[in-house]
């Protein structure tokens, strides 16, 4: 079967309704989502240009590489989704009506990937379903009016049932079929859209749709994307098998094994999942952070890649073509950057470079025309302003970074409280001490292993302190309410939604208060350095169950000492005293930690524990 070549799109100058509604009034945008501000007017201009250039009688049009007119279900899905975000119900209805009349395959129950081909392409129906759910939520909230005939919600139910029955291969790790019965031999990673699955799960439950494990589908999507060669650098193939290797069948998409016009959408899918559901889908944020931490994707030229060695092969003139590669790839990679720009310095730096280029200036040039605008060079048929795929993906990226790619379903179900911008930091975020030692698993925190992070605010508000390991990627968050911020941090703190642990590394600390984005506020940022503990682990032989772990003792059955003041002594084998100290065992589960460091180079020694009544002796020796 021929796979769509909708990426090579020139287009025909077309007309559409020029009216443009105000963007949605509910208070979800810029302050809730990580975004540039004051770009609404620019988005309206680009959207008006997109409609004029590409939308005719509800069909999102372009041409194939042979310059033949081509309309495909993918373009219809993008048009519907962008119309939702631009609050353009008239255009949404026009595109939806054309999608229903020209693409719906009633006998099979899915959207044809193009009018003359009854098979589906495995991506469009997911975005169409999501757009319909968003539209139904807008109707329920009173922002849009209910359409005549079949309403958005009823059609979304039909499409969601079709996804469950036809698109999701439950027997093969819930991966998405590239086309009907394509199977596990030829998967398209960019068809896997985990950002929709929590929404589909809730919508299904609300409308009694059963027979699907959406959590398993999310896991299957992440498993396939993470199985791609060099996935730690953000790489993904246009097509692969179900294990991330070479696909078992051919397609008409060029460079099947590389990250081309299909796979370039993977950063967008992962970025949107992280923007909408960072806590619910933590693997999306981890994937995005790895892209920028590992540094193969260059924010100055974030193009398309050869997967085998993660080397750049598609970028504007460098790739032997016009800037359409540049604008579409920048739209996709920028979404993966904004999703995690507050997580670490690498991601913040990547976004600082990527995001600014959506101002309308073409990179490396003084001319406008990066996205459709009044000064676009429409005389050149190869210009990116004539390219449907470039403009659609570029515009979706711009909508994301300008704070308008809202999770309409969740935002309207769980109204957001705007931040209290009246609060301010009166005492900067300060870790004391700023350098600590790693506390091994299985021990209680020591003074050397604990940092108290404090700050003061001008008024009582909700606040959160986030800790992010630069090397490990581990994340820990603590929350509270009040004008005083105080959080104890050790390397043993649990990661947020993952099993990652903090290591010997630098930890970025950030204070967020009253919902205010403090990404650029130096008073809200600090770092903690975790160093290696200075004592080697030792083995213990003697009475009772005692374990020696990096600078302290952990008693596995310490009831005989509970509540007493314990004398701790270490001696060499000749009986000479090396160290003595007193400690109080506060509970039966607590270990005893010596107040001073022991020389790890000293060999076998004797340990004595006693409470004045019972004394026990142990032999400490280095581990092999």
Secondary structure, DSSP 8 states (H G I E B T S, - for coil): -----TTS-----------------SS-STTTSS--SS-HHHHHHHHHHHHHHHEETTEE-EE-TTS-EE-BHHHHHHHHHHHHHTT-HHHHHHHHHHHHHHHEETTTTEE-SBTTB-S--TTHHHHHHHHHHHHHHHHHTTSS---SSS-HHHHHHHHHHHIIIIIEEGGGTTEE-SSTT--TTSB-GGG--GGGHHHHHHHHHHTT--S--HHHHHHHHHHHHHTSTTGGGT---SSB-TTSS--SS--SSSSTTSB-TTGGGHHHHHHHHHHHHTTTTHHHHHHHHHHHHH--SBTTB--EEETTTTEEEE-GGGGTS-THHHHHHHHHHHHHHHTTTTT-HHHHHHHHHHHGGGGSB-TTSSSB-SSS-TT--TT-TTSGGG-HHHHHHHHHHHHHHTT----HHHHHHS------TT--EEEEEEEESSEEE---TTS---GGG-EEEEEEEEEEEEEEEEEEETTT--EEEEEEEEEEEEEEE-TT---SSS-----SSEEEEEEEETTB--TT-GGGEEEEEEE--SS--EEEEESS-EEEETTEEEETT-GGGTTSEEEEEEE-TT--EEEEEEEE--STT--EE-SS---TT--SEEEEEE-SS-EEEEEEEE--
